[in-house]
Amino acid sequence: MNTVFALSNVVIKELYRRKDFYVLFVLTAVITLLMGAVHFFNDPKIARDLKEICLLLVWVSALIIAITTAARQIPAERENRTIFPLLAKPVTRGQVLMGKFLGCWLATGAALIVFYLFFGIMSGAHENRWPVLNYFQAFWLQWMMLAVVVAIVLLGSLLFSAPSANITICFFVVLGILLVGGHLNQVVLQQSEPVRTITYTVYFLIPHLEWFDIRKFIIFNWALVPWLYCLLATLYAVVYVALFLFAAWLAFRRKALTA
């Protein structure tokens, strides 16, 4: 585990040395300005709309950071040929994979903390409400969703030839799941065989990332999500992370590093 944590620390430092770090601050400033605009309006609907825009920015920016960071990890090691001295220490390929995953996930979590901290301060200052537990639930579920995304992208980095192709494909797959995945069981009712069976199979196999989206609870100031749901969603994410990382490990074992 010391090796895994050391590798993850390198990933975290790399993220904040790159432009991702500055993009994070720019997006945080945009969110802050949007929330500050609520001060000039007394219509609660405007406040809700601005909160919705801010949370959408948080989701989109977090996805971009998670996907782009994870996609370049292993290809960059191979391109710079730093993978060879790394594995000669000795460090196993499984440790490299786990270190990369943990680093990307923790770095994305740090970015999320900054986003939600600014969002919570500005929202609370203008609405005089401080639903800390609601924000924590939203942060936690989104972070667990991003763990699944990072695992998917790491697998993609071992299957696709170029990081750009991996980023594009994974981004569209994740967006497709978020926007359409939850409706496949309704679409399948209008299909005939064998399309119905195939669609049902896809519906039950894909990770339903949309289950982790509780933005409406924040926007409309609803009550807390049941903690049992949060626990089940966490276990659901852990299972998919384990499956995707195991598949990535199998692909990594068989992949020629000089290719």
PADRENTI-263501 format. One record per residue (C-alpha): chain; x, y, z; residue in three letters; residue number from 1. Coordinates in nm, 3 decimals, padded with zeros to 5 digits. Example, Ala and Ser with C-alpha at 12.3 -4.5 7.8 and 13.67 -1.06 7.14 Angstrom:
BEGIN
<rec kette="A" c1="01.230" c2="-00.450" c3="00.780" rest="ALA" nr="1"/>
<rec kette="A" c1="01.367" c2="-00.106" c3="00.714" rest="SER" nr="2"/>
//
This chain:
BEGIN
<rec kette="A" c1="00.000" c2="00.000" c3="00.000" rest="MET" nr="1"/>
<rec kette="A" c1="00.294" c2="00.235" c3="00.058" rest="ASN" nr="2"/>
<rec kette="A" c1="00.382" c2="00.193" c3="-00.309" rest="THR" nr="3"/>
<rec kette="A" c1="00.024" c2="00.259" c3="-00.417" rest="VAL" nr="4"/>
<rec kette="A" c1="00.002" c2="00.575" c3="-00.205" rest="PHE" nr="5"/>
<rec kette="A" c1="00.338" c2="00.697" c3="-00.337" rest="ALA" nr="6"/>
<rec kette="A" c1="00.219" c2="00.654" c3="-00.695" rest="LEU" nr="7"/>
<rec kette="A" c1="-00.111" c2="00.827" c3="-00.621" rest="SER" nr="8"/>
<rec kette="A" c1="00.076" c2="01.121" c3="-00.467" rest="ASN" nr="9"/>
<rec kette="A" c1="00.265" c2="01.168" c3="-00.794" rest="VAL" nr="10"/>
<rec kette="A" c1="-00.064" c2="01.178" c3="-00.986" rest="VAL" nr="11"/>
<rec kette="A" c1="-00.209" c2="01.440" c3="-00.752" rest="ILE" nr="12"/>
<rec kette="A" c1="00.097" c2="01.663" c3="-00.783" rest="LYS" nr="13"/>
<rec kette="A" c1="00.092" c2="01.624" c3="-01.160" rest="GLU" nr="14"/>
<rec kette="A" c1="-00.270" c2="01.738" c3="-01.179" rest="LEU" nr="15"/>
<rec kette="A" c1="-00.201" c2="02.066" c3="-01.000" rest="TYR" nr="16"/>
<rec kette="A" c1="00.112" c2="02.134" c3="-01.204" rest="ARG" nr="17"/>
<rec kette="A" c1="-00.089" c2="02.115" c3="-01.524" rest="ARG" nr="18"/>
<rec kette="A" c1="-00.355" c2="02.350" c3="-01.660" rest="LYS" nr="19"/>
<rec kette="A" c1="-00.626" c2="02.150" c3="-01.486" rest="ASP" nr="20"/>
<rec kette="A" c1="-00.540" c2="02.331" c3="-01.165" rest="PHE" nr="21"/>
<rec kette="A" c1="-00.590" c2="02.676" c3="-01.320" rest="TYR" nr="22"/>
<rec kette="A" c1="-00.908" c2="02.565" c3="-01.496" rest="VAL" nr="23"/>
<rec kette="A" c1="-01.040" c2="02.460" c3="-01.157" rest="LEU" nr="24"/>
<rec kette="A" c1="-00.989" c2="02.806" c3="-01.013" rest="PHE" nr="25"/>
<rec kette="A" c1="-01.141" c2="02.977" c3="-01.318" rest="VAL" nr="26"/>
<rec kette="A" c1="-01.451" c2="02.757" c3="-01.301" rest="LEU" nr="27"/>
<rec kette="A" c1="-01.476" c2="02.815" c3="-00.928" rest="THR" nr="28"/>
<rec kette="A" c1="-01.465" c2="03.191" c3="-00.988" rest="ALA" nr="29"/>
<rec kette="A" c1="-01.742" c2="03.159" c3="-01.250" rest="VAL" nr="30"/>
<rec kette="A" c1="-01.957" c2="02.963" c3="-01.008" rest="ILE" nr="31"/>
<rec kette="A" c1="-01.895" c2="03.221" c3="-00.737" rest="THR" nr="32"/>
<rec kette="A" c1="-01.996" c2="03.508" c3="-00.966" rest="LEU" nr="33"/>
<rec kette="A" c1="-02.312" c2="03.327" c3="-01.074" rest="LEU" nr="34"/>
<rec kette="A" c1="-02.415" c2="03.267" c3="-00.716" rest="MET" nr="35"/>
<rec kette="A" c1="-02.332" c2="03.628" c3="-00.629" rest="GLY" nr="36"/>
<rec kette="A" c1="-02.585" c2="03.740" c3="-00.889" rest="ALA" nr="37"/>
<rec kette="A" c1="-02.863" c2="03.606" c3="-00.665" rest="VAL" nr="38"/>
<rec kette="A" c1="-02.801" c2="03.911" c3="-00.446" rest="HIS" nr="39"/>
<rec kette="A" c1="-02.956" c2="04.134" c3="-00.711" rest="PHE" nr="40"/>
<rec kette="A" c1="-03.279" c2="03.938" c3="-00.745" rest="PHE" nr="41"/>
<rec kette="A" c1="-03.549" c2="03.848" c3="-00.496" rest="ASN" nr="42"/>
<rec kette="A" c1="-03.728" c2="03.593" c3="-00.714" rest="ASP" nr="43"/>
<rec kette="A" c1="-03.667" c2="03.246" c3="-00.563" rest="PRO" nr="44"/>
<rec kette="A" c1="-03.706" c2="03.090" c3="-00.910" rest="LYS" nr="45"/>
<rec kette="A" c1="-03.401" c2="03.285" c3="-01.032" rest="ILE" nr="46"/>
<rec kette="A" c1="-03.205" c2="03.159" c3="-00.734" rest="ALA" nr="47"/>
<rec kette="A" c1="-03.302" c2="02.801" c3="-00.818" rest="ARG" nr="48"/>
<rec kette="A" c1="-03.204" c2="02.847" c3="-01.182" rest="ASP" nr="49"/>
<rec kette="A" c1="-02.864" c2="02.983" c3="-01.084" rest="LEU" nr="50"/>
<rec kette="A" c1="-02.809" c2="02.697" c3="-00.841" rest="LYS" nr="51"/>
<rec kette="A" c1="-02.896" c2="02.453" c3="-01.119" rest="GLU" nr="52"/>
<rec kette="A" c1="-02.645" c2="02.619" c3="-01.353" rest="ILE" nr="53"/>
<rec kette="A" c1="-02.375" c2="02.611" c3="-01.086" rest="CYS" nr="54"/>
<rec kette="A" c1="-02.428" c2="02.245" c3="-01.007" rest="LEU" nr="55"/>
<rec kette="A" c1="-02.428" c2="02.162" c3="-01.378" rest="LEU" nr="56"/>
<rec kette="A" c1="-02.090" c2="02.335" c3="-01.409" rest="LEU" nr="57"/>
<rec kette="A" c1="-01.964" c2="02.134" c3="-01.113" rest="VAL" nr="58"/>
<rec kette="A" c1="-02.069" c2="01.807" c3="-01.276" rest="TRP" nr="59"/>
<rec kette="A" c1="-01.932" c2="01.890" c3="-01.620" rest="VAL" nr="60"/>
<rec kette="A" c1="-01.600" c2="02.026" c3="-01.494" rest="SER" nr="61"/>
<rec kette="A" c1="-01.551" c2="01.732" c3="-01.257" rest="ALA" nr="62"/>
<rec kette="A" c1="-01.614" c2="01.488" c3="-01.542" rest="LEU" nr="63"/>
<rec kette="A" c1="-01.365" c2="01.669" c3="-01.765" rest="ILE" nr="64"/>
<rec kette="A" c1="-01.098" c2="01.668" c3="-01.493" rest="ILE" nr="65"/>
<rec kette="A" c1="-01.155" c2="01.300" c3="-01.408" rest="ALA" nr="66"/>
<rec kette="A" c1="-01.160" c2="01.176" c3="-01.769" rest="ILE" nr="67"/>
<rec kette="A" c1="-00.866" c2="01.378" c3="-01.900" rest="THR" nr="68"/>
<rec kette="A" c1="-00.650" c2="01.305" c3="-01.595" rest="THR" nr="69"/>
<rec kette="A" c1="-00.712" c2="00.930" c3="-01.600" rest="ALA" nr="70"/>
<rec kette="A" c1="-00.679" c2="00.900" c3="-01.978" rest="ALA" nr="71"/>
<rec kette="A" c1="-00.322" c2="01.029" c3="-01.993" rest="ARG" nr="72"/>
<rec kette="A" c1="-00.172" c2="00.835" c3="-01.701" rest="GLN" nr="73"/>
<rec kette="A" c1="-00.056" c2="00.504" c3="-01.849" rest="ILE" nr="74"/>
<rec kette="A" c1="-00.001" c2="00.631" c3="-02.207" rest="PRO" nr="75"/>
<rec kette="A" c1="00.221" c2="00.910" c3="-02.071" rest="ALA" nr="76"/>
<rec kette="A" c1="00.427" c2="00.658" c3="-01.872" rest="GLU" nr="77"/>
<rec kette="A" c1="00.476" c2="00.448" c3="-02.185" rest="ARG" nr="78"/>
<rec kette="A" c1="00.552" c2="00.745" c3="-02.410" rest="GLU" nr="79"/>
<rec kette="A" c1="00.809" c2="00.890" c3="-02.170" rest="ASN" nr="80"/>
<rec kette="A" c1="00.945" c2="00.538" c3="-02.105" rest="ARG" nr="81"/>
<rec kette="A" c1="00.923" c2="00.597" c3="-01.729" rest="THR" nr="82"/>
<rec kette="A" c1="00.720" c2="00.278" c3="-01.694" rest="ILE" nr="83"/>
<rec kette="A" c1="01.035" c2="00.064" c3="-01.727" rest="PHE" nr="84"/>
<rec kette="A" c1="01.232" c2="00.198" c3="-01.427" rest="PRO" nr="85"/>
<rec kette="A" c1="00.902" c2="00.211" c3="-01.236" rest="LEU" nr="86"/>
<rec kette="A" c1="00.838" c2="-00.161" c3="-01.285" rest="LEU" nr="87"/>
<rec kette="A" c1="01.203" c2="-00.245" c3="-01.218" rest="ALA" nr="88"/>
<rec kette="A" c1="01.194" c2="-00.122" c3="-00.854" rest="LYS" nr="89"/>
<rec kette="A" c1="01.011" c2="-00.372" c3="-00.837" rest="PRO" nr="90"/>
<rec kette="A" c1="00.655" c2="-00.245" c3="-00.868" rest="VAL" nr="91"/>
<rec kette="A" c1="00.386" c2="-00.472" c3="-01.005" rest="THR" nr="92"/>
<rec kette="A" c1="00.150" c2="-00.365" c3="-01.281" rest="ARG" nr="93"/>
<rec kette="A" c1="-00.137" c2="-00.405" c3="-01.038" rest="GLY" nr="94"/>
<rec kette="A" c1="00.024" c2="-00.155" c3="-00.800" rest="GLN" nr="95"/>
<rec kette="A" c1="00.079" c2="00.089" c3="-01.086" rest="VAL" nr="96"/>
<rec kette="A" c1="-00.286" c2="00.059" c3="-01.185" rest="LEU" nr="97"/>
<rec kette="A" c1="-00.412" c2="00.101" c3="-00.828" rest="MET" nr="98"/>
<rec kette="A" c1="-00.180" c2="00.397" c3="-00.771" rest="GLY" nr="99"/>
<rec kette="A" c1="-00.302" c2="00.568" c3="-01.085" rest="LYS" nr="100"/>
<rec kette="A" c1="-00.666" c2="00.505" c3="-00.993" rest="PHE" nr="101"/>
<rec kette="A" c1="-00.628" c2="00.628" c3="-00.635" rest="LEU" nr="102"/>
<rec kette="A" c1="-00.436" c2="00.938" c3="-00.744" rest="GLY" nr="103"/>
<rec kette="A" c1="-00.694" c2="01.035" c3="-01.006" rest="CYS" nr="104"/>
<rec kette="A" c1="-00.982" c2="00.972" c3="-00.767" rest="TRP" nr="105"/>
<rec kette="A" c1="-00.829" c2="01.168" c3="-00.479" rest="LEU" nr="106"/>
<rec kette="A" c1="-00.731" c2="01.457" c3="-00.708" rest="ALA" nr="107"/>
<rec kette="A" c1="-01.083" c2="01.475" c3="-00.846" rest="THR" nr="108"/>
<rec kette="A" c1="-01.220" c2="01.464" c3="-00.491" rest="GLY" nr="109"/>
<rec kette="A" c1="-01.000" c2="01.758" c3="-00.393" rest="ALA" nr="110"/>
<rec kette="A" c1="-01.138" c2="01.953" c3="-00.689" rest="ALA" nr="111"/>
<rec kette="A" c1="-01.494" c2="01.864" c3="-00.587" rest="LEU" nr="112"/>
<rec kette="A" c1="-01.432" c2="01.985" c3="-00.232" rest="ILE" nr="113"/>
<rec kette="A" c1="-01.330" c2="02.327" c3="-00.365" rest="VAL" nr="114"/>
<rec kette="A" c1="-01.636" c2="02.343" c3="-00.591" rest="PHE" nr="115"/>
<rec kette="A" c1="-01.883" c2="02.247" c3="-00.319" rest="TYR" nr="116"/>
<rec kette="A" c1="-01.714" c2="02.468" c3="-00.061" rest="LEU" nr="117"/>
<rec kette="A" c1="-01.757" c2="02.781" c3="-00.273" rest="PHE" nr="118"/>
<rec kette="A" c1="-02.104" c2="02.674" c3="-00.384" rest="PHE" nr="119"/>
<rec kette="A" c1="-02.215" c2="02.612" c3="-00.024" rest="GLY" nr="120"/>
<rec kette="A" c1="-02.074" c2="02.940" c3="00.107" rest="ILE" nr="121"/>
<rec kette="A" c1="-02.236" c2="03.153" c3="-00.163" rest="MET" nr="122"/>
<rec kette="A" c1="-02.568" c2="02.967" c3="-00.153" rest="SER" nr="123"/>
<rec kette="A" c1="-02.584" c2="02.980" c3="00.226" rest="GLY" nr="124"/>
<rec kette="A" c1="-02.492" c2="03.347" c3="00.239" rest="ALA" nr="125"/>
<rec kette="A" c1="-02.781" c2="03.447" c3="00.012" rest="HIS" nr="126"/>
<rec kette="A" c1="-03.046" c2="03.196" c3="00.121" rest="GLU" nr="127"/>
<rec kette="A" c1="-02.953" c2="03.195" c3="00.490" rest="ASN" nr="128"/>
<rec kette="A" c1="-02.959" c2="02.815" c3="00.482" rest="ARG" nr="129"/>
<rec kette="A" c1="-02.663" c2="02.589" c3="00.555" rest="TRP" nr="130"/>
<rec kette="A" c1="-02.770" c2="02.232" c3="00.465" rest="PRO" nr="131"/>
<rec kette="A" c1="-02.422" c2="02.087" c3="00.522" rest="VAL" nr="132"/>
<rec kette="A" c1="-02.542" c2="01.727" c3="00.524" rest="LEU" nr="133"/>
<rec kette="A" c1="-02.723" c2="01.775" c3="00.191" rest="ASN" nr="134"/>
<rec kette="A" c1="-02.406" c2="01.912" c3="00.035" rest="TYR" nr="135"/>
<rec kette="A" c1="-02.205" c2="01.627" c3="00.183" rest="PHE" nr="136"/>
<rec kette="A" c1="-02.441" c2="01.369" c3="00.033" rest="GLN" nr="137"/>
<rec kette="A" c1="-02.425" c2="01.538" c3="-00.307" rest="ALA" nr="138"/>
<rec kette="A" c1="-02.046" c2="01.552" c3="-00.289" rest="PHE" nr="139"/>
<rec kette="A" c1="-02.009" c2="01.194" c3="-00.172" rest="TRP" nr="140"/>
<rec kette="A" c1="-02.239" c2="01.040" c3="-00.433" rest="LEU" nr="141"/>
<rec kette="A" c1="-02.080" c2="01.241" c3="-00.713" rest="GLN" nr="142"/>
<rec kette="A" c1="-01.734" c2="01.139" c3="-00.594" rest="TRP" nr="143"/>
<rec kette="A" c1="-01.834" c2="00.772" c3="-00.594" rest="MET" nr="144"/>
<rec kette="A" c1="-01.974" c2="00.814" c3="-00.944" rest="MET" nr="145"/>
<rec kette="A" c1="-01.641" c2="00.962" c3="-01.053" rest="LEU" nr="146"/>
<rec kette="A" c1="-01.462" c2="00.657" c3="-00.910" rest="ALA" nr="147"/>
<rec kette="A" c1="-01.652" c2="00.444" c3="-01.162" rest="VAL" nr="148"/>
<rec kette="A" c1="-01.568" c2="00.691" c3="-01.440" rest="VAL" nr="149"/>
<rec kette="A" c1="-01.196" c2="00.689" c3="-01.355" rest="VAL" nr="150"/>
<rec kette="A" c1="-01.194" c2="00.308" c3="-01.358" rest="ALA" nr="151"/>
<rec kette="A" c1="-01.367" c2="00.305" c3="-01.699" rest="ILE" nr="152"/>
<rec kette="A" c1="-01.118" c2="00.553" c3="-01.844" rest="VAL" nr="153"/>
<rec kette="A" c1="-00.817" c2="00.360" c3="-01.710" rest="LEU" nr="154"/>
<rec kette="A" c1="-00.953" c2="00.050" c3="-01.881" rest="LEU" nr="155"/>
<rec kette="A" c1="-01.004" c2="00.252" c3="-02.198" rest="GLY" nr="156"/>
<rec kette="A" c1="-00.645" c2="00.378" c3="-02.186" rest="SER" nr="157"/>
<rec kette="A" c1="-00.532" c2="00.014" c3="-02.219" rest="LEU" nr="158"/>
<rec kette="A" c1="-00.774" c2="-00.067" c3="-02.500" rest="LEU" nr="159"/>
<rec kette="A" c1="-00.757" c2="00.239" c3="-02.726" rest="PHE" nr="160"/>
<rec kette="A" c1="-00.448" c2="00.345" c3="-02.914" rest="SER" nr="161"/>
<rec kette="A" c1="-00.453" c2="00.718" c3="-02.838" rest="ALA" nr="162"/>
<rec kette="A" c1="-00.554" c2="00.920" c3="-02.528" rest="PRO" nr="163"/>
<rec kette="A" c1="-00.761" c2="01.153" c3="-02.746" rest="SER" nr="164"/>
<rec kette="A" c1="-00.972" c2="00.862" c3="-02.873" rest="ALA" nr="165"/>
<rec kette="A" c1="-01.012" c2="00.731" c3="-02.519" rest="ASN" nr="166"/>
<rec kette="A" c1="-01.119" c2="01.072" c3="-02.388" rest="ILE" nr="167"/>
<rec kette="A" c1="-01.373" c2="01.120" c3="-02.666" rest="THR" nr="168"/>
<rec kette="A" c1="-01.523" c2="00.772" c3="-02.643" rest="ILE" nr="169"/>
<rec kette="A" c1="-01.539" c2="00.767" c3="-02.263" rest="CYS" nr="170"/>
<rec kette="A" c1="-01.690" c2="01.116" c3="-02.249" rest="PHE" nr="171"/>
<rec kette="A" c1="-01.970" c2="01.021" c3="-02.488" rest="PHE" nr="172"/>
<rec kette="A" c1="-02.027" c2="00.687" c3="-02.312" rest="VAL" nr="173"/>
<rec kette="A" c1="-02.055" c2="00.857" c3="-01.972" rest="VAL" nr="174"/>
<rec kette="A" c1="-02.284" c2="01.128" c3="-02.108" rest="LEU" nr="175"/>
<rec kette="A" c1="-02.495" c2="00.865" c3="-02.281" rest="GLY" nr="176"/>
<rec kette="A" c1="-02.536" c2="00.672" c3="-01.957" rest="ILE" nr="177"/>
<rec kette="A" c1="-02.623" c2="00.987" c3="-01.762" rest="LEU" nr="178"/>
<rec kette="A" c1="-02.877" c2="01.110" c3="-02.016" rest="LEU" nr="179"/>
<rec kette="A" c1="-03.023" c2="00.790" c3="-02.162" rest="VAL" nr="180"/>
<rec kette="A" c1="-02.921" c2="00.499" c3="-01.938" rest="GLY" nr="181"/>
<rec kette="A" c1="-03.211" c2="00.536" c3="-01.698" rest="GLY" nr="182"/>
<rec kette="A" c1="-03.468" c2="00.535" c3="-01.980" rest="HIS" nr="183"/>
<rec kette="A" c1="-03.357" c2="00.219" c3="-02.162" rest="LEU" nr="184"/>
<rec kette="A" c1="-03.606" c2="00.005" c3="-01.970" rest="ASN" nr="185"/>
<rec kette="A" c1="-03.886" c2="00.224" c3="-02.105" rest="GLN" nr="186"/>
<rec kette="A" c1="-03.750" c2="00.233" c3="-02.460" rest="VAL" nr="187"/>
<rec kette="A" c1="-03.724" c2="-00.147" c3="-02.468" rest="VAL" nr="188"/>
<rec kette="A" c1="-04.103" c2="-00.185" c3="-02.439" rest="LEU" nr="189"/>
<rec kette="A" c1="-04.140" c2="-00.041" c3="-02.789" rest="GLN" nr="190"/>
<rec kette="A" c1="-03.883" c2="-00.273" c3="-02.946" rest="GLN" nr="191"/>
<rec kette="A" c1="-03.920" c2="-00.616" c3="-03.101" rest="SER" nr="192"/>
<rec kette="A" c1="-03.693" c2="-00.917" c3="-03.060" rest="GLU" nr="193"/>
<rec kette="A" c1="-03.397" c2="-00.952" c3="-03.064" rest="PRO" nr="194"/>
<rec kette="A" c1="-03.349" c2="-00.577" c3="-03.008" rest="VAL" nr="195"/>
<rec kette="A" c1="-03.557" c2="-00.596" c3="-02.689" rest="ARG" nr="196"/>
<rec kette="A" c1="-03.334" c2="-00.863" c3="-02.533" rest="THR" nr="197"/>
<rec kette="A" c1="-03.016" c2="-00.681" c3="-02.634" rest="ILE" nr="198"/>
<rec kette="A" c1="-03.144" c2="-00.351" c3="-02.492" rest="THR" nr="199"/>
<rec kette="A" c1="-03.250" c2="-00.516" c3="-02.165" rest="TYR" nr="200"/>
<rec kette="A" c1="-02.906" c2="-00.677" c3="-02.137" rest="THR" nr="201"/>
<rec kette="A" c1="-02.735" c2="-00.342" c3="-02.190" rest="VAL" nr="202"/>
<rec kette="A" c1="-02.967" c2="-00.181" c3="-01.932" rest="TYR" nr="203"/>
<rec kette="A" c1="-02.874" c2="-00.431" c3="-01.662" rest="PHE" nr="204"/>
<rec kette="A" c1="-02.502" c2="-00.441" c3="-01.742" rest="LEU" nr="205"/>
<rec kette="A" c1="-02.413" c2="-00.073" c3="-01.762" rest="ILE" nr="206"/>
<rec kette="A" c1="-02.328" c2="00.121" c3="-01.445" rest="PRO" nr="207"/>
<rec kette="A" c1="-02.623" c2="00.354" c3="-01.384" rest="HIS" nr="208"/>
<rec kette="A" c1="-02.434" c2="00.673" c3="-01.311" rest="LEU" nr="209"/>
<rec kette="A" c1="-02.756" c2="00.873" c3="-01.310" rest="GLU" nr="210"/>
<rec kette="A" c1="-02.847" c2="00.712" c3="-00.976" rest="TRP" nr="211"/>
<rec kette="A" c1="-02.575" c2="00.922" c3="-00.812" rest="PHE" nr="212"/>
<rec kette="A" c1="-02.721" c2="01.252" c3="-00.932" rest="ASP" nr="213"/>
<rec kette="A" c1="-02.916" c2="01.422" c3="-00.650" rest="ILE" nr="214"/>
<rec kette="A" c1="-02.884" c2="01.780" c3="-00.772" rest="ARG" nr="215"/>
<rec kette="A" c1="-03.261" c2="01.831" c3="-00.752" rest="LYS" nr="216"/>
<rec kette="A" c1="-03.246" c2="01.774" c3="-00.376" rest="PHE" nr="217"/>
<rec kette="A" c1="-03.010" c2="02.073" c3="-00.352" rest="ILE" nr="218"/>
<rec kette="A" c1="-03.186" c2="02.295" c3="-00.605" rest="ILE" nr="219"/>
<rec kette="A" c1="-03.534" c2="02.259" c3="-00.452" rest="PHE" nr="220"/>
<rec kette="A" c1="-03.414" c2="02.236" c3="-00.088" rest="ASN" nr="221"/>
<rec kette="A" c1="-03.559" c2="01.890" c3="-00.040" rest="TRP" nr="222"/>
<rec kette="A" c1="-03.496" c2="01.669" c3="00.262" rest="ALA" nr="223"/>
<rec kette="A" c1="-03.193" c2="01.447" c3="00.297" rest="LEU" nr="224"/>
<rec kette="A" c1="-03.161" c2="01.138" c3="00.081" rest="VAL" nr="225"/>
<rec kette="A" c1="-03.208" c2="00.826" c3="00.300" rest="PRO" nr="226"/>
<rec kette="A" c1="-02.867" c2="00.721" c3="00.428" rest="TRP" nr="227"/>
<rec kette="A" c1="-02.942" c2="00.361" c3="00.335" rest="LEU" nr="228"/>
<rec kette="A" c1="-02.963" c2="00.473" c3="-00.028" rest="TYR" nr="229"/>
<rec kette="A" c1="-02.623" c2="00.640" c3="00.003" rest="CYS" nr="230"/>
<rec kette="A" c1="-02.477" c2="00.320" c3="00.146" rest="LEU" nr="231"/>
<rec kette="A" c1="-02.626" c2="00.103" c3="-00.127" rest="LEU" nr="232"/>
<rec kette="A" c1="-02.510" c2="00.347" c3="-00.396" rest="ALA" nr="233"/>
<rec kette="A" c1="-02.159" c2="00.339" c3="-00.247" rest="THR" nr="234"/>
<rec kette="A" c1="-02.151" c2="-00.041" c3="-00.252" rest="LEU" nr="235"/>
<rec kette="A" c1="-02.286" c2="-00.035" c3="-00.609" rest="TYR" nr="236"/>
<rec kette="A" c1="-02.002" c2="00.195" c3="-00.716" rest="ALA" nr="237"/>
<rec kette="A" c1="-01.740" c2="-00.018" c3="-00.537" rest="VAL" nr="238"/>
<rec kette="A" c1="-01.855" c2="-00.328" c3="-00.724" rest="VAL" nr="239"/>
<rec kette="A" c1="-01.827" c2="-00.160" c3="-01.064" rest="TYR" nr="240"/>
<rec kette="A" c1="-01.492" c2="-00.003" c3="-00.977" rest="VAL" nr="241"/>
<rec kette="A" c1="-01.360" c2="-00.348" c3="-00.882" rest="ALA" nr="242"/>
<rec kette="A" c1="-01.492" c2="-00.500" c3="-01.207" rest="LEU" nr="243"/>
<rec kette="A" c1="-01.345" c2="-00.232" c3="-01.431" rest="PHE" nr="244"/>
<rec kette="A" c1="-01.011" c2="-00.229" c3="-01.248" rest="LEU" nr="245"/>
<rec kette="A" c1="-00.992" c2="-00.607" c3="-01.269" rest="PHE" nr="246"/>
<rec kette="A" c1="-01.057" c2="-00.589" c3="-01.644" rest="ALA" nr="247"/>
<rec kette="A" c1="-00.792" c2="-00.315" c3="-01.672" rest="ALA" nr="248"/>
<rec kette="A" c1="-00.545" c2="-00.531" c3="-01.478" rest="TRP" nr="249"/>
<rec kette="A" c1="-00.603" c2="-00.823" c3="-01.715" rest="LEU" nr="250"/>
<rec kette="A" c1="-00.550" c2="-00.594" c3="-02.015" rest="ALA" nr="251"/>
<rec kette="A" c1="-00.240" c2="-00.440" c3="-01.857" rest="PHE" nr="252"/>
<rec kette="A" c1="-00.086" c2="-00.783" c3="-01.792" rest="ARG" nr="253"/>
<rec kette="A" c1="-00.114" c2="-00.876" c3="-02.158" rest="ARG" nr="254"/>
<rec kette="A" c1="-00.016" c2="-00.541" c3="-02.304" rest="LYS" nr="255"/>
<rec kette="A" c1="00.332" c2="-00.497" c3="-02.453" rest="ALA" nr="256"/>
<rec kette="A" c1="00.476" c2="-00.180" c3="-02.302" rest="LEU" nr="257"/>
<rec kette="A" c1="00.690" c2="-00.109" c3="-02.607" rest="THR" nr="258"/>
<rec kette="A" c1="00.392" c2="-00.110" c3="-02.844" rest="ALA" nr="259"/>
//
